[in-house]
Amino acid sequence: MKHIKAIIKPEALDRVKNELKKAKVSGIMVTEIEGRGQQGGIQQVWRGEKFELDLLPKISIDVVVKDSDLDRILKVIISSARTGSDKGEGKIFVYDVERVIRIRTGEEGDAAV
């Protein structure tokens, strides 16, 4: 099994959630985070004063999938989060998952995903 951590722009969340639901991904975890990548921060002006926001709002989506579903789910996330026009659209990290246990039933492995 694999743990997918996708860091995306907040405005992409609804698209990604909807496409994951269509792809039959039943469990996702969503966290509001702040971060900075290659795009750096942004400069804004408030009451004539310039200031820089170096940590921008992002969304972290965590999904655990079967190995056989990994590439398909990665494509779903990429296609629904990408606009192709901006830096800072995000990154995806993939980790190995050693063990999964469904607390309610005690099921383990793929059956628990």
Sequence and secondary structure as in RCSB ss.txt:
>XXXX:A:sequence
MKHIKAIIKPEALDRVKNELKKAKVSGIMVTEIEGRGQQGGIQQVWRGEKFELDLLPKISIDVVVKDSDLDRILK
VIISSARTGSDKGEGKIFVYDVERVIRIRTGEEGDAAV
>XXXX:A:secstr
 EEEEEEE GGGHHHHHHHHHHTT    EEEEEEE  TT  EEEEETTEEEEE SEEEEEEEEEE GGGHHHHHH
HHHHHH  SS TT EEEEEEE    B TTT  BGGGG 
